Amino acid sequence: MLIVSYDISDDKIRNRFAKMLTKQGAIRLQFSVYEVHNTQRIVENLKTKIEAFAKHFTMSDSVIIFEADMNKLIKYGHAIHRDKPVVYR
C-alpha cells in the first residue's frame, strides 16, 4: 500500500495530478492525500507517472510517497479508509 501526499501550487497541474492518481485506483483520504492498494506492477507504473509529473513542478511543489504495511498502520478519525486489501482490475 502507498500513501501519496502532494502540495502543488499550479491549479492545472494539481488537478491533472489528482485525476491521474484516481485513474490509477487511488482513493482520496484528504484533499491532497491518497491511498493506493494495487499490484506491485501498477504501483511501480504509478511511481513512474509521478516522476514524469516532476518536470512540471516549481521549487515550492512536492510529492511524498509513503510505503505502508497494513499490519503496522494506525488510523484515527473518520476519513474514508479501506481496512482490507482491494484488488483493481
PDB file of N, CA, C and O in Angstrom, chain B, residues numbered from 101:
ATOM      1  N   MET B 101       0.836  -1.174   0.000  1.00  0.00           N
ATOM      2  CA  MET B 101       0.000   0.000   0.000  1.00  0.00           C
ATOM      3  C   MET B 101       0.886   1.245   0.000  1.00  0.00           C
ATOM      4  O   MET B 101       1.932   1.286   0.648  1.00  0.00           O
ATOM      5  N   LEU B 102       0.444   2.242  -0.734  1.00  0.00           N
ATOM      6  CA  LEU B 102       1.131   3.531  -0.769  1.00  0.00           C
ATOM      7  C   LEU B 102       0.210   4.619  -0.240  1.00  0.00           C
ATOM      8  O   LEU B 102      -1.006   4.566  -0.422  1.00  0.00           O
ATOM      9  N   ILE B 103       0.800   5.587   0.405  1.00  0.00           N
ATOM     10  CA  ILE B 103       0.117   6.841   0.727  1.00  0.00           C
ATOM     11  C   ILE B 103       0.853   7.911  -0.065  1.00  0.00           C
ATOM     12  O   ILE B 103       2.066   8.068   0.074  1.00  0.00           O
ATOM     13  N   VAL B 104       0.122   8.648  -0.897  1.00  0.00           N
ATOM     14  CA  VAL B 104       0.704   9.709  -1.719  1.00  0.00           C
ATOM     15  C   VAL B 104       0.163  11.037  -1.212  1.00  0.00           C
ATOM     16  O   VAL B 104      -1.048  11.252  -1.165  1.00  0.00           O
ATOM     17  N   SER B 105       1.064  11.914  -0.837  1.00  0.00           N
ATOM     18  CA  SER B 105       0.713  13.242  -0.355  1.00  0.00           C
ATOM     19  C   SER B 105       1.385  14.263  -1.262  1.00  0.00           C
ATOM     20  O   SER B 105       2.554  14.104  -1.614  1.00  0.00           O
ATOM     21  N   TYR B 106       0.658  15.308  -1.644  1.00  0.00           N
ATOM     22  CA  TYR B 106       1.253  16.295  -2.540  1.00  0.00           C
ATOM     23  C   TYR B 106       0.867  17.703  -2.160  1.00  0.00           C
ATOM     24  O   TYR B 106      -0.167  17.943  -1.537  1.00  0.00           O
ATOM     25  N   ASP B 107       1.725  18.629  -2.551  1.00  0.00           N
ATOM     26  CA  ASP B 107       1.488  20.069  -2.405  1.00  0.00           C
ATOM     27  C   ASP B 107       1.963  20.693  -3.711  1.00  0.00           C
ATOM     28  O   ASP B 107       3.158  20.906  -3.913  1.00  0.00           O
ATOM     29  N   ILE B 108       1.018  20.980  -4.591  1.00  0.00           N
ATOM     30  CA  ILE B 108       1.323  21.506  -5.927  1.00  0.00           C
ATOM     31  C   ILE B 108       0.611  22.847  -6.071  1.00  0.00           C
ATOM     32  O   ILE B 108      -0.606  22.932  -5.905  1.00  0.00           O
ATOM     33  N   SER B 109       1.374  23.892  -6.379  1.00  0.00           N
ATOM     34  CA  SER B 109       0.822  25.249  -6.394  1.00  0.00           C
ATOM     35  C   SER B 109      -0.022  25.559  -7.627  1.00  0.00           C
ATOM     36  O   SER B 109      -1.003  26.294  -7.521  1.00  0.00           O
ATOM     37  N   ASP B 110       0.328  25.027  -8.776  1.00  0.00           N
ATOM     38  CA  ASP B 110      -0.391  25.323 -10.017  1.00  0.00           C
ATOM     39  C   ASP B 110      -1.689  24.504 -10.076  1.00  0.00           C
ATOM     40  O   ASP B 110      -1.657  23.275 -10.024  1.00  0.00           O
ATOM     41  N   ASP B 111      -2.837  25.204 -10.187  1.00  0.00           N
ATOM     42  CA  ASP B 111      -4.146  24.536 -10.183  1.00  0.00           C
ATOM     43  C   ASP B 111      -4.271  23.492 -11.288  1.00  0.00           C
ATOM     44  O   ASP B 111      -4.755  22.386 -11.049  1.00  0.00           O
ATOM     45  N   LYS B 112      -3.837  23.844 -12.493  1.00  0.00           N
ATOM     46  CA  LYS B 112      -3.977  22.933 -13.633  1.00  0.00           C
ATOM     47  C   LYS B 112      -3.161  21.658 -13.427  1.00  0.00           C
ATOM     48  O   LYS B 112      -3.670  20.560 -13.652  1.00  0.00           O
ATOM     49  N   ILE B 113      -1.922  21.788 -13.008  1.00  0.00           N
ATOM     50  CA  ILE B 113      -1.064  20.618 -12.777  1.00  0.00           C
ATOM     51  C   ILE B 113      -1.598  19.804 -11.599  1.00  0.00           C
ATOM     52  O   ILE B 113      -1.618  18.574 -11.653  1.00  0.00           O
ATOM     53  N   ARG B 114      -2.031  20.487 -10.533  1.00  0.00           N
ATOM     54  CA  ARG B 114      -2.573  19.793  -9.363  1.00  0.00           C
ATOM     55  C   ARG B 114      -3.811  18.980  -9.737  1.00  0.00           C
ATOM     56  O   ARG B 114      -3.951  17.835  -9.307  1.00  0.00           O
ATOM     57  N   ASN B 115      -4.707  19.558 -10.533  1.00  0.00           N
ATOM     58  CA  ASN B 115      -5.914  18.843 -10.949  1.00  0.00           C
ATOM     59  C   ASN B 115      -5.576  17.647 -11.834  1.00  0.00           C
ATOM     60  O   ASN B 115      -6.172  16.580 -11.686  1.00  0.00           O
ATOM     61  N   ARG B 116      -4.624  17.816 -12.753  1.00  0.00           N
ATOM     62  CA  ARG B 116      -4.193  16.700 -13.600  1.00  0.00           C
ATOM     63  C   ARG B 116      -3.558  15.600 -12.767  1.00  0.00           C
ATOM     64  O   ARG B 116      -3.777  14.416 -13.024  1.00  0.00           O
ATOM     65  N   PHE B 117      -2.773  15.987 -11.771  1.00  0.00           N
ATOM     66  CA  PHE B 117      -2.119  15.019 -10.898  1.00  0.00           C
ATOM     67  C   PHE B 117      -3.161  14.220 -10.111  1.00  0.00           C
ATOM     68  O   PHE B 117      -3.073  12.994 -10.035  1.00  0.00           O
ATOM     69  N   ALA B 118      -4.131  14.899  -9.533  1.00  0.00           N
ATOM     70  CA  ALA B 118      -5.187  14.225  -8.765  1.00  0.00           C
ATOM     71  C   ALA B 118      -5.993  13.286  -9.662  1.00  0.00           C
ATOM     72  O   ALA B 118      -6.337  12.177  -9.253  1.00  0.00           O
ATOM     73  N   LYS B 119      -6.291  13.728 -10.877  1.00  0.00           N
ATOM     74  CA  LYS B 119      -7.041  12.886 -11.820  1.00  0.00           C
ATOM     75  C   LYS B 119      -6.235  11.643 -12.186  1.00  0.00           C
ATOM     76  O   LYS B 119      -6.790  10.548 -12.280  1.00  0.00           O
ATOM     77  N   MET B 120      -4.937  11.807 -12.394  1.00  0.00           N
ATOM     78  CA  MET B 120      -4.069  10.676 -12.725  1.00  0.00           C
ATOM     79  C   MET B 120      -4.070   9.663 -11.583  1.00  0.00           C
ATOM     80  O   MET B 120      -4.158   8.459 -11.828  1.00  0.00           O
ATOM     81  N   LEU B 121      -3.974  10.138 -10.334  1.00  0.00           N
ATOM     82  CA  LEU B 121      -4.000   9.229  -9.195  1.00  0.00           C
ATOM     83  C   LEU B 121      -5.306   8.453  -9.135  1.00  0.00           C
ATOM     84  O   LEU B 121      -5.303   7.245  -8.898  1.00  0.00           O
ATOM     85  N   THR B 122      -6.413   9.133  -9.346  1.00  0.00           N
ATOM     86  CA  THR B 122      -7.723   8.489  -9.314  1.00  0.00           C
ATOM     87  C   THR B 122      -7.845   7.433 -10.409  1.00  0.00           C
ATOM     88  O   THR B 122      -8.379   6.349 -10.174  1.00  0.00           O
ATOM     89  N   LYS B 123      -7.350   7.749 -11.604  1.00  0.00           N
ATOM     90  CA  LYS B 123      -7.394   6.774 -12.704  1.00  0.00           C
ATOM     91  C   LYS B 123      -6.559   5.543 -12.405  1.00  0.00           C
ATOM     92  O   LYS B 123      -6.831   4.469 -12.941  1.00  0.00           O
ATOM     93  N   GLN B 124      -5.551   5.678 -11.563  1.00  0.00           N
ATOM     94  CA  GLN B 124      -4.692   4.558 -11.186  1.00  0.00           C
ATOM     95  C   GLN B 124      -5.256   3.782  -9.990  1.00  0.00           C
ATOM     96  O   GLN B 124      -4.592   2.890  -9.461  1.00  0.00           O
ATOM     97  N   GLY B 125      -6.466   4.118  -9.567  1.00  0.00           N
ATOM     98  CA  GLY B 125      -7.118   3.386  -8.486  1.00  0.00           C
ATOM     99  C   GLY B 125      -6.887   3.951  -7.099  1.00  0.00           C
ATOM    100  O   GLY B 125      -7.236   3.310  -6.107  1.00  0.00           O
ATOM    101  N   ALA B 126      -6.307   5.137  -7.011  1.00  0.00           N
ATOM    102  CA  ALA B 126      -6.068   5.753  -5.704  1.00  0.00           C
ATOM    103  C   ALA B 126      -7.385   6.243  -5.109  1.00  0.00           C
ATOM    104  O   ALA B 126      -8.289   6.676  -5.823  1.00  0.00           O
ATOM    105  N   ILE B 127      -7.466   6.165  -3.802  1.00  0.00           N
ATOM    106  CA  ILE B 127      -8.653   6.607  -3.071  1.00  0.00           C
ATOM    107  C   ILE B 127      -8.279   7.846  -2.276  1.00  0.00           C
ATOM    108  O   ILE B 127      -7.314   7.838  -1.512  1.00  0.00           O
ATOM    109  N   ARG B 128      -9.058   8.921  -2.462  1.00  0.00           N
ATOM    110  CA  ARG B 128      -8.759  10.175  -1.758  1.00  0.00           C
ATOM    111  C   ARG B 128      -9.128  10.036  -0.283  1.00  0.00           C
ATOM    112  O   ARG B 128     -10.262   9.706   0.062  1.00  0.00           O
ATOM    113  N   LEU B 129      -8.143  10.295   0.581  1.00  0.00           N
ATOM    114  CA  LEU B 129      -8.372  10.299   2.022  1.00  0.00           C
ATOM    115  C   LEU B 129      -8.619  11.708   2.526  1.00  0.00           C
ATOM    116  O   LEU B 129      -9.490  11.938   3.365  1.00  0.00           O
ATOM    117  N   GLN B 130      -7.838  12.654   2.001  1.00  0.00           N
ATOM    118  CA  GLN B 130      -7.979  14.067   2.329  1.00  0.00           C
ATOM    119  C   GLN B 130      -7.736  14.838   1.040  1.00  0.00           C
ATOM    120  O   GLN B 130      -7.498  14.223   0.000  1.00  0.00           O
ATOM    121  N   PHE B 131      -7.789  16.162   1.078  1.00  0.00           N
ATOM    122  CA  PHE B 131      -7.669  16.946  -0.145  1.00  0.00           C
ATOM    123  C   PHE B 131      -6.439  16.594  -0.974  1.00  0.00           C
ATOM    124  O   PHE B 131      -6.535  16.513  -2.199  1.00  0.00           O
ATOM    125  N   SER B 132      -5.314  16.387  -0.356  1.00  0.00           N
ATOM    126  CA  SER B 132      -4.105  16.097  -1.130  1.00  0.00           C
ATOM    127  C   SER B 132      -3.388  14.843  -0.633  1.00  0.00           C
ATOM    128  O   SER B 132      -2.164  14.736  -0.715  1.00  0.00           O
ATOM    129  N   VAL B 133      -4.173  13.900  -0.117  1.00  0.00           N
ATOM    130  CA  VAL B 133      -3.619  12.638   0.371  1.00  0.00           C
ATOM    131  C   VAL B 133      -4.442  11.495  -0.207  1.00  0.00           C
ATOM    132  O   VAL B 133      -5.664  11.457  -0.065  1.00  0.00           O
ATOM    133  N   TYR B 134      -3.751  10.562  -0.863  1.00  0.00           N
ATOM    134  CA  TYR B 134      -4.403   9.423  -1.494  1.00  0.00           C
ATOM    135  C   TYR B 134      -3.806   8.122  -0.981  1.00  0.00           C
ATOM    136  O   TYR B 134      -2.632   8.057  -0.617  1.00  0.00           O
ATOM    137  N   GLU B 135      -4.641   7.085  -0.962  1.00  0.00           N
ATOM    138  CA  GLU B 135      -4.230   5.745  -0.578  1.00  0.00           C
ATOM    139  C   GLU B 135      -4.301   4.871  -1.826  1.00  0.00           C
ATOM    140  O   GLU B 135      -5.281   4.924  -2.570  1.00  0.00           O
ATOM    141  N   VAL B 136      -3.261   4.064  -2.055  1.00  0.00           N
ATOM    142  CA  VAL B 136      -3.205   3.213  -3.245  1.00  0.00           C
ATOM    143  C   VAL B 136      -3.007   1.764  -2.831  1.00  0.00           C
ATOM    144  O   VAL B 136      -1.987   1.411  -2.240  1.00  0.00           O
ATOM    145  N   HIS B 137      -3.989   0.930  -3.147  1.00  0.00           N
ATOM    146  CA  HIS B 137      -3.882  -0.528  -2.970  1.00  0.00           C
ATOM    147  C   HIS B 137      -3.894  -1.110  -4.373  1.00  0.00           C
ATOM    148  O   HIS B 137      -4.875  -0.943  -5.097  1.00  0.00           O
ATOM    149  N   ASN B 138      -2.851  -1.774  -4.763  1.00  0.00           N
ATOM    150  CA  ASN B 138      -2.841  -2.378  -6.087  1.00  0.00           C
ATOM    151  C   ASN B 138      -1.682  -3.339  -6.205  1.00  0.00           C
ATOM    152  O   ASN B 138      -0.923  -3.529  -5.254  1.00  0.00           O
ATOM    153  N   THR B 139      -1.542  -3.947  -7.370  1.00  0.00           N
ATOM    154  CA  THR B 139      -0.446  -4.880  -7.596  1.00  0.00           C
ATOM    155  C   THR B 139       0.875  -4.123  -7.630  1.00  0.00           C
ATOM    156  O   THR B 139       0.898  -2.909  -7.837  1.00  0.00           O
ATOM    157  N   GLN B 140       1.960  -4.836  -7.427  1.00  0.00           N
ATOM    158  CA  GLN B 140       3.278  -4.211  -7.437  1.00  0.00           C
ATOM    159  C   GLN B 140       3.574  -3.568  -8.788  1.00  0.00           C
ATOM    160  O   GLN B 140       4.186  -2.501  -8.843  1.00  0.00           O
ATOM    161  N   ARG B 141       3.148  -4.205  -9.880  1.00  0.00           N
ATOM    162  CA  ARG B 141       3.381  -3.664 -11.224  1.00  0.00           C
ATOM    163  C   ARG B 141       2.679  -2.322 -11.404  1.00  0.00           C
ATOM    164  O   ARG B 141       3.262  -1.379 -11.938  1.00  0.00           O
ATOM    165  N   ILE B 142       1.434  -2.237 -10.960  1.00  0.00           N
ATOM    166  CA  ILE B 142       0.687  -0.979 -11.100  1.00  0.00           C
ATOM    167  C   ILE B 142       1.277   0.100 -10.199  1.00  0.00           C
ATOM    168  O   ILE B 142       1.337   1.268 -10.583  1.00  0.00           O
ATOM    169  N   VAL B 143       1.711  -0.287  -9.000  1.00  0.00           N
ATOM    170  CA  VAL B 143       2.338   0.665  -8.083  1.00  0.00           C
ATOM    171  C   VAL B 143       3.618   1.221  -8.709  1.00  0.00           C
ATOM    172  O   VAL B 143       3.871   2.423  -8.627  1.00  0.00           O
ATOM    173  N   GLU B 144       4.421   0.366  -9.331  1.00  0.00           N
ATOM    174  CA  GLU B 144       5.649   0.834  -9.991  1.00  0.00           C
ATOM    175  C   GLU B 144       5.324   1.750 -11.169  1.00  0.00           C
ATOM    176  O   GLU B 144       6.013   2.747 -11.385  1.00  0.00           O
ATOM    177  N   ASN B 145       4.279   1.420 -11.934  1.00  0.00           N
ATOM    178  CA  ASN B 145       3.844   2.294 -13.032  1.00  0.00           C
ATOM    179  C   ASN B 145       3.402   3.658 -12.501  1.00  0.00           C
ATOM    180  O   ASN B 145       3.688   4.693 -13.103  1.00  0.00           O
ATOM    181  N   LEU B 146       2.711   3.644 -11.379  1.00  0.00           N
ATOM    182  CA  LEU B 146       2.258   4.899 -10.769  1.00  0.00           C
ATOM    183  C   LEU B 146       3.453   5.747 -10.351  1.00  0.00           C
ATOM    184  O   LEU B 146       3.455   6.958 -10.571  1.00  0.00           O
ATOM    185  N   LYS B 147       4.467   5.130  -9.753  1.00  0.00           N
ATOM    186  CA  LYS B 147       5.666   5.867  -9.353  1.00  0.00           C
ATOM    187  C   LYS B 147       6.336   6.500 -10.580  1.00  0.00           C
ATOM    188  O   LYS B 147       6.820   7.629 -10.507  1.00  0.00           O
ATOM    189  N   THR B 148       6.364   5.781 -11.693  1.00  0.00           N
ATOM    190  CA  THR B 148       6.940   6.312 -12.935  1.00  0.00           C
ATOM    191  C   THR B 148       6.145   7.514 -13.429  1.00  0.00           C
ATOM    192  O   THR B 148       6.724   8.506 -13.871  1.00  0.00           O
ATOM    193  N   LYS B 149       4.824   7.426 -13.354  1.00  0.00           N
ATOM    194  CA  LYS B 149       3.984   8.550 -13.784  1.00  0.00           C
ATOM    195  C   LYS B 149       4.182   9.757 -12.880  1.00  0.00           C
ATOM    196  O   LYS B 149       4.181  10.894 -13.352  1.00  0.00           O
ATOM    197  N   ILE B 150       4.351   9.518 -11.594  1.00  0.00           N
ATOM    198  CA  ILE B 150       4.599  10.627 -10.664  1.00  0.00           C
ATOM    199  C   ILE B 150       5.923  11.298 -10.991  1.00  0.00           C
ATOM    200  O   ILE B 150       6.020  12.525 -10.969  1.00  0.00           O
ATOM    201  N   GLU B 151       6.944  10.503 -11.296  1.00  0.00           N
ATOM    202  CA  GLU B 151       8.240  11.062 -11.692  1.00  0.00           C
ATOM    203  C   GLU B 151       8.106  11.925 -12.942  1.00  0.00           C
ATOM    204  O   GLU B 151       8.770  12.956 -13.054  1.00  0.00           O
ATOM    205  N   ALA B 152       7.253  11.517 -13.887  1.00  0.00           N
ATOM    206  CA  ALA B 152       7.043  12.290 -15.114  1.00  0.00           C
ATOM    207  C   ALA B 152       6.416  13.651 -14.806  1.00  0.00           C
ATOM    208  O   ALA B 152       6.707  14.633 -15.487  1.00  0.00           O
ATOM    209  N   PHE B 153       5.561  13.716 -13.789  1.00  0.00           N
ATOM    210  CA  PHE B 153       4.949  14.991 -13.407  1.00  0.00           C
ATOM    211  C   PHE B 153       5.969  15.951 -12.807  1.00  0.00           C
ATOM    212  O   PHE B 153       5.787  17.167 -12.861  1.00  0.00           O
ATOM    213  N   ALA B 154       7.035  15.410 -12.237  1.00  0.00           N
ATOM    214  CA  ALA B 154       8.020  16.238 -11.534  1.00  0.00           C
ATOM    215  C   ALA B 154       8.649  17.297 -12.434  1.00  0.00           C
ATOM    216  O   ALA B 154       9.089  18.334 -11.937  1.00  0.00           O
ATOM    217  N   LYS B 155       8.704  17.063 -13.741  1.00  0.00           N
ATOM    218  CA  LYS B 155       9.295  18.057 -14.638  1.00  0.00           C
ATOM    219  C   LYS B 155       8.458  19.334 -14.713  1.00  0.00           C
ATOM    220  O   LYS B 155       8.948  20.366 -15.173  1.00  0.00           O
ATOM    221  N   HIS B 156       7.205  19.275 -14.267  1.00  0.00           N
ATOM    222  CA  HIS B 156       6.319  20.438 -14.280  1.00  0.00           C
ATOM    223  C   HIS B 156       6.316  21.183 -12.948  1.00  0.00           C
ATOM    224  O   HIS B 156       5.682  22.231 -12.827  1.00  0.00           O
ATOM    225  N   PHE B 157       7.015  20.655 -11.954  1.00  0.00           N
ATOM    226  CA  PHE B 157       6.970  21.239 -10.619  1.00  0.00           C
ATOM    227  C   PHE B 157       7.857  22.472 -10.507  1.00  0.00           C
ATOM    228  O   PHE B 157       8.879  22.595 -11.183  1.00  0.00           O
ATOM    229  N   THR B 158       7.436  23.374  -9.636  1.00  0.00           N
ATOM    230  CA  THR B 158       8.247  24.527  -9.288  1.00  0.00           C
ATOM    231  C   THR B 158       9.009  24.194  -8.001  1.00  0.00           C
ATOM    232  O   THR B 158       8.872  23.099  -7.456  1.00  0.00           O
ATOM    233  N   MET B 159       9.792  25.126  -7.533  1.00  0.00           N
ATOM    234  CA  MET B 159      10.570  24.903  -6.302  1.00  0.00           C
ATOM    235  C   MET B 159       9.686  24.772  -5.061  1.00  0.00           C
ATOM    236  O   MET B 159      10.150  24.286  -4.030  1.00  0.00           O
ATOM    237  N   SER B 160       8.436  25.192  -5.140  1.00  0.00           N
ATOM    238  CA  SER B 160       7.551  25.103  -3.979  1.00  0.00           C
ATOM    239  C   SER B 160       6.657  23.862  -3.996  1.00  0.00           C
ATOM    240  O   SER B 160       5.889  23.650  -3.058  1.00  0.00           O
ATOM    241  N   ASP B 161       6.743  23.043  -5.041  1.00  0.00           N
ATOM    242  CA  ASP B 161       5.901  21.852  -5.166  1.00  0.00           C
ATOM    243  C   ASP B 161       6.602  20.626  -4.595  1.00  0.00           C
ATOM    244  O   ASP B 161       7.830  20.539  -4.588  1.00  0.00           O
ATOM    245  N   SER B 162       5.792  19.675  -4.112  1.00  0.00           N
ATOM    246  CA  SER B 162       6.376  18.435  -3.613  1.00  0.00           C
ATOM    247  C   SER B 162       5.359  17.303  -3.656  1.00  0.00           C
ATOM    248  O   SER B 162       4.149  17.524  -3.592  1.00  0.00           O
ATOM    249  N   VAL B 163       5.880  16.091  -3.765  1.00  0.00           N
ATOM    250  CA  VAL B 163       5.099  14.870  -3.659  1.00  0.00           C
ATOM    251  C   VAL B 163       5.879  13.950  -2.735  1.00  0.00           C
ATOM    252  O   VAL B 163       7.086  13.771  -2.897  1.00  0.00           O
ATOM    253  N   ILE B 164       5.185  13.369  -1.767  1.00  0.00           N
ATOM    254  CA  ILE B 164       5.814  12.424  -0.855  1.00  0.00           C
ATOM    255  C   ILE B 164       5.036  11.115  -0.935  1.00  0.00           C
ATOM    256  O   ILE B 164       3.809  11.101  -0.841  1.00  0.00           O
ATOM    257  N   ILE B 165       5.772  10.012  -1.110  1.00  0.00           N
ATOM    258  CA  ILE B 165       5.160   8.685  -1.184  1.00  0.00           C
ATOM    259  C   ILE B 165       5.602   7.899   0.046  1.00  0.00           C
ATOM    260  O   ILE B 165       6.795   7.745   0.309  1.00  0.00           O
ATOM    261  N   PHE B 166       4.619   7.407   0.790  1.00  0.00           N
ATOM    262  CA  PHE B 166       4.882   6.567   1.955  1.00  0.00           C
ATOM    263  C   PHE B 166       4.463   5.143   1.601  1.00  0.00           C
ATOM    264  O   PHE B 166       3.343   4.919   1.142  1.00  0.00           O
ATOM    265  N   GLU B 167       5.356   4.185   1.814  1.00  0.00           N
ATOM    266  CA  GLU B 167       5.004   2.785   1.627  1.00  0.00           C
ATOM    267  C   GLU B 167       4.652   2.237   2.999  1.00  0.00           C
ATOM    268  O   GLU B 167       5.467   2.282   3.920  1.00  0.00           O
ATOM    269  N   ALA B 168       3.428   1.717   3.134  1.00  0.00           N
ATOM    270  CA  ALA B 168       2.927   1.301   4.445  1.00  0.00           C
ATOM    271  C   ALA B 168       2.614  -0.193   4.472  1.00  0.00           C
ATOM    272  O   ALA B 168       2.177  -0.774   3.478  1.00  0.00           O
ATOM    273  N   ASP B 169       2.843  -0.781   5.608  1.00  0.00           N
ATOM    274  CA  ASP B 169       2.467  -2.157   5.877  1.00  0.00           C
ATOM    275  C   ASP B 169       1.109  -2.108   6.582  1.00  0.00           C
ATOM    276  O   ASP B 169       0.985  -1.511   7.652  1.00  0.00           O
ATOM    277  N   MET B 170       0.095  -2.733   5.983  1.00  0.00           N
ATOM    278  CA  MET B 170      -1.256  -2.678   6.553  1.00  0.00           C
ATOM    279  C   MET B 170      -1.290  -3.209   7.985  1.00  0.00           C
ATOM    280  O   MET B 170      -2.131  -2.780   8.775  1.00  0.00           O
ATOM    281  N   ASN B 171      -0.397  -4.130   8.336  1.00  0.00           N
ATOM    282  CA  ASN B 171      -0.385  -4.692   9.683  1.00  0.00           C
ATOM    283  C   ASN B 171       0.198  -3.728  10.703  1.00  0.00           C
ATOM    284  O   ASN B 171       0.018  -3.926  11.905  1.00  0.00           O
ATOM    285  N   LYS B 172       0.895  -2.685  10.250  1.00  0.00           N
ATOM    286  CA  LYS B 172       1.515  -1.728  11.156  1.00  0.00           C
ATOM    287  C   LYS B 172       0.871  -0.351  11.070  1.00  0.00           C
ATOM    288  O   LYS B 172       1.374   0.607  11.656  1.00  0.00           O
ATOM    289  N   LEU B 173      -0.224  -0.248  10.353  1.00  0.00           N
ATOM    290  CA  LEU B 173      -0.878   1.027  10.123  1.00  0.00           C
ATOM    291  C   LEU B 173      -1.847   1.346  11.268  1.00  0.00           C
ATOM    292  O   LEU B 173      -2.648   0.498  11.662  1.00  0.00           O
ATOM    293  N   ILE B 174      -1.770   2.548  11.789  1.00  0.00           N
ATOM    294  CA  ILE B 174      -2.685   3.008  12.836  1.00  0.00           C
ATOM    295  C   ILE B 174      -3.503   4.154  12.257  1.00  0.00           C
ATOM    296  O   ILE B 174      -2.951   5.102  11.699  1.00  0.00           O
ATOM    297  N   LYS B 175      -4.822   4.062  12.394  1.00  0.00           N
ATOM    298  CA  LYS B 175      -5.712   5.083  11.826  1.00  0.00           C
ATOM    299  C   LYS B 175      -6.589   5.665  12.923  1.00  0.00           C
ATOM    300  O   LYS B 175      -7.062   4.947  13.804  1.00  0.00           O
ATOM    301  N   TYR B 176      -6.800   6.977  12.859  1.00  0.00           N
ATOM    302  CA  TYR B 176      -7.682   7.681  13.773  1.00  0.00           C
ATOM    303  C   TYR B 176      -8.616   8.564  12.958  1.00  0.00           C
ATOM    304  O   TYR B 176      -8.279   8.959  11.842  1.00  0.00           O
ATOM    305  N   GLY B 177      -9.766   8.870  13.496  1.00  0.00           N
ATOM    306  CA  GLY B 177     -10.666   9.810  12.838  1.00  0.00           C
ATOM    307  C   GLY B 177     -11.673   9.134  11.931  1.00  0.00           C
ATOM    308  O   GLY B 177     -11.884   7.923  11.991  1.00  0.00           O
ATOM    309  N   HIS B 178     -12.294   9.958  11.080  1.00  0.00           N
ATOM    310  CA  HIS B 178     -13.417   9.495  10.281  1.00  0.00           C
ATOM    311  C   HIS B 178     -13.213   9.673   8.790  1.00  0.00           C
ATOM    312  O   HIS B 178     -14.191   9.745   8.046  1.00  0.00           O
ATOM    313  N   ALA B 179     -11.976   9.745   8.333  1.00  0.00           N
ATOM    314  CA  ALA B 179     -11.718   9.841   6.900  1.00  0.00           C
ATOM    315  C   ALA B 179     -12.083   8.515   6.239  1.00  0.00           C
ATOM    316  O   ALA B 179     -12.244   7.499   6.917  1.00  0.00           O
ATOM    317  N   ILE B 180     -12.211   8.530   4.924  1.00  0.00           N
ATOM    318  CA  ILE B 180     -12.521   7.309   4.185  1.00  0.00           C
ATOM    319  C   ILE B 180     -11.295   6.403   4.261  1.00  0.00           C
ATOM    320  O   ILE B 180     -10.201   6.791   3.851  1.00  0.00           O
ATOM    321  N   HIS B 181     -11.485   5.202   4.785  1.00  0.00           N
ATOM    322  CA  HIS B 181     -10.375   4.258   4.914  1.00  0.00           C
ATOM    323  C   HIS B 181     -10.792   2.904   4.370  1.00  0.00           C
ATOM    324  O   HIS B 181     -11.964   2.531   4.417  1.00  0.00           O
ATOM    325  N   ARG B 182      -9.844   2.200   3.870  1.00  0.00           N
ATOM    326  CA  ARG B 182     -10.040   0.814   3.448  1.00  0.00           C
ATOM    327  C   ARG B 182      -9.206  -0.037   4.383  1.00  0.00           C
ATOM    328  O   ARG B 182      -7.986   0.117   4.433  1.00  0.00           O
ATOM    329  N   ASP B 183      -9.841  -0.933   5.126  1.00  0.00           N
ATOM    330  CA  ASP B 183      -9.105  -1.759   6.071  1.00  0.00           C
ATOM    331  C   ASP B 183      -8.693  -3.106   5.497  1.00  0.00           C
ATOM    332  O   ASP B 183      -7.866  -3.800   6.089  1.00  0.00           O
ATOM    333  N   LYS B 184      -9.257  -3.488   4.352  1.00  0.00           N
ATOM    334  CA  LYS B 184      -8.899  -4.754   3.736  1.00  0.00           C
ATOM    335  C   LYS B 184      -8.274  -4.471   2.383  1.00  0.00           C
ATOM    336  O   LYS B 184      -8.652  -3.507   1.718  1.00  0.00           O
ATOM    337  N   PRO B 185      -7.319  -5.298   1.964  1.00  0.00           N
ATOM    338  CA  PRO B 185      -6.714  -5.103   0.644  1.00  0.00           C
ATOM    339  C   PRO B 185      -7.760  -5.142  -0.463  1.00  0.00           C
ATOM    340  O   PRO B 185      -8.704  -5.931  -0.415  1.00  0.00           O
ATOM    341  N   VAL B 186      -7.582  -4.289  -1.448  1.00  0.00           N
ATOM    342  CA  VAL B 186      -8.501  -4.194  -2.573  1.00  0.00           C
ATOM    343  C   VAL B 186      -7.725  -4.489  -3.841  1.00  0.00           C
ATOM    344  O   VAL B 186      -6.611  -3.997  -4.021  1.00  0.00           O
ATOM    345  N   VAL B 187      -8.308  -5.291  -4.723  1.00  0.00           N
ATOM    346  CA  VAL B 187      -7.662  -5.601  -5.999  1.00  0.00           C
ATOM    347  C   VAL B 187      -8.433  -4.892  -7.098  1.00  0.00           C
ATOM    348  O   VAL B 187      -9.640  -5.089  -7.240  1.00  0.00           O
ATOM    349  N   TYR B 188      -7.745  -4.070  -7.874  1.00  0.00           N
ATOM    350  CA  TYR B 188      -8.356  -3.373  -9.004  1.00  0.00           C
ATOM    351  C   TYR B 188      -7.959  -4.066 -10.289  1.00  0.00           C
ATOM    352  O   TYR B 188      -6.801  -4.443 -10.466  1.00  0.00           O
ATOM    353  N   ARG B 189      -8.907  -4.234 -11.178  1.00  0.00           N
ATOM    354  CA  ARG B 189      -8.610  -4.881 -12.464  1.00  0.00           C
ATOM    355  C   ARG B 189      -8.826  -3.912 -13.587  1.00  0.00           C
ATOM    356  O   ARG B 189      -8.629  -4.262 -14.751  1.00  0.00           O
TER     357      ARG B 189
END
